[in-house]
């Protein structure tokens, strides 16, 4: 098996596995038990050696969710000190499900190339207009970062942090309209660039995604694991 197995799979296969994992975690028909949580975690952890950069993505997602997890732990501790149920009984289902959601997201979705994910959604029946909007939004998201960085540098060069709060609010009130005007101007340039390259309101002709043998094996593995966990 290759080290970049997750990256080489068809996005539709990974979407199916991700949805199956969420169904096992959250559908009312599948009641939570510790053994079921371990059963869901085992195949996900078994895929980590073949996940490529998904392991780093998982750690980043876990770091981003750390404040939420800390809040949950503190709330559970406070409730237990106030005479409520023991906090481990409260925290384990929430904490376990949160970690598994982050892990499955990194394994099956977050490490996928954006254009492949959009093409997979299109082949699954998502309207072309929605795919176009998502593609343009993804391309335009980088421009927001550039404009925000320019706004931050402008704020620093004018030493606005040393001003009074009222003065800063007044300056910000004058800056924000200019910021959005620059965003709209950048959007116009982006649209003109796309039109000059032949954009006519539809997506360019991507190579259609085709299921390979590894996708069949992966889907069979996912289906068997899902059935075993659901019937356990």
N, C-alpha and C positions, 0 to 999 in steps of 0.2 A: 504493500500500500504506500502511496506517495505522501510526503509530508504536507503537501498543499491539497489534500483530498477535498476539504471543505470548499476551497476556492474553485476547484475544477468541476464541482457538481452543478447540475442545472438549477437555476434559482427556484424553479417551480418545485423541485424535489425538496429543497430546503424550506420553502414556504409551507409545504405540506407537513414536514416534520415539526416545524415551529408551531403550527396550529394544533397539531396533535398533542404536543407537549403542554400547550396552554389549556387544551380541553381536559387533559388529565389533572392539571393543577386546579382548575377553577370551575368546571362544570359541577352542578349540584349532585349529579348522579354518581360522581366519584368522590366519596367521602374521604376526608383527610385522615390518614393514619401514618405513624412513623415509618412503618414498613413500606407503605406506598411511596412516601417521599424518598426513601432510600432507593426504591426500585426505579423511580424516575431519574434520580441523580446518577445511578450507575452507568447506563448507556451514554449519558451526556459526558460524564467524566472519562469514559472509555474512548470518546472521540477526540479529547483534547490533544493527545500526542500527534494527531493527524490534522490539527486545526490550523496550522500555519500561524498567521498573526492574530487569530481569534483569541489566543490565550492572553495576549497583551490587551486586546480590546475588552476581554472579560474583566481583567484587573482594573482597567480604567472605568468601566461601567460600575464595578463594585465600589471603586473609590468615590464616584459621583453619587452613589446611593448611600454612602456612609453617613451623611448627616441625617437622612431619614431613618436609617437603622438605629442610630444613636438616640434619636427622638423616641422611637418605638420602645427601646430598652428602658429609657428613663421613665416614660409614661407607665410602662408595666411595673417598674420598681416602685414608683409612687403609689400605684394602685394596690400593690401587694402590701406596702407599709400602711396603707389606709384600711387594711382589713379585707381586701378583695382576694381573688384567687391567687394562688402562687404564680409568680411572674414567669417561670419557665413554661408553664402550661399555656400562657398567653402568647409569649414571644416566639416559641418554636415554629408554629405553623406560618406566621407572618414572615419571620426571618428566613425560614427555609424556602418558602415560595418566592420571596423577593430575590434570593440568590439564584434560584433555578431559572427564573425569568431572565435575569441578567445573563446567565450562562447560555441559555438557549438563544437569546437575541444575538449575542456575539458569535455563536457558532453558526447560526443558520441565516442571519439577515445582515448584521452589521459589517461583515467582512466581504460583502458582495459588491462588485462594481456597479455603480449607479445605473449605467446604461443597460446592463444585463437585467437588473431588477425591473427597470421600466419596460424593457422588452418582454419580460416574463409576465408582468401585469397586463400588458397589451394582448398577449397571446391567451391569457386566461379570461379575456372578455372585457377588460376595463376600456371604456370609450376612448377613442383616439384623442378627443379634445382634452380629456383629463390627463392623459399621458403627456400631451404637449405642454400643458400648464405646469405639470410636475417637472418636466425637463427644463423648461425655461426658469422655473423657480430655483432649481438646483444650480443652474448656471449663474443666476443672478445673486445667489446667496453670498458668493465670494465678494461681490461688489459692496455688500453691506459691511463686511469686515474692513474693507479698504476705507470706506467713508467714515466708519467709527474710529479707525486709527487716526485719520486726519483730524477728526473732531477732538480726539484726546490730545494730540500734539498742539492743536490750536489753543486748547484750554490751558495746557502747561506753559506754552510760550507767552501767554498773556497773564500768567500768574493769577488766574482767577481763584485759585484755592485760598489766596491770602485775603480775598475780599470778604465783606460781610455776606451773610446768607441772603439778605434781601437783594443786594447787588448782584450776587451770582444768579438768583432767580430771574432778575431782569435781563441779564446778559443771555441766559439760556433761552429765555422767551424769544429773543431776537435771533438766536443761532438756529433753533430748531426748524423754522421755515426754510432757511437756506440749506439746511441738511437735507430736507425732503425734496427741495428743488434739485439738488445735485443728484439725489437718487433717481428722480424722474428723468433727468437729463442723461444719466448713465444708462437707464433703461431704454431711452430712445436710441442711443448709440448702439446698444446691444441689438435692438430690433433691426436697425439699419444694416448692421454687420451680418445678421442672419439673412436678411432679404438679399443682400449682395452676393451671398453664397448659395442662393437658390431656394431659400425657405419660402414655402407658399401656404403655410398654415397646417401642414401635416409633418409627421416625423420623417426624417431621412430613411432611406432603405437599409435598415440594419439586416445583418444575417439572422435569419430565424433560428431560434434555439431549438435544438433537437435532442431528445433523450438519448443518452448513450448507455452502454451496458452497465457502467458503474452506477448510473442513476437507478436502473432497475434493481440492482443488488441493494442499493441504499434504501430505496422505497420498501423493498421486501423486508429488510432488517427493521426499518421504522414501524412497518405494519405489524410484524411479529412481536416487537417489543411493546407496542401500544396495546395489542390484544392481551398479551401476558399480564401487563400491569392492570388493565381494566378488569380482567377476570379473576385477578388474585384476591 
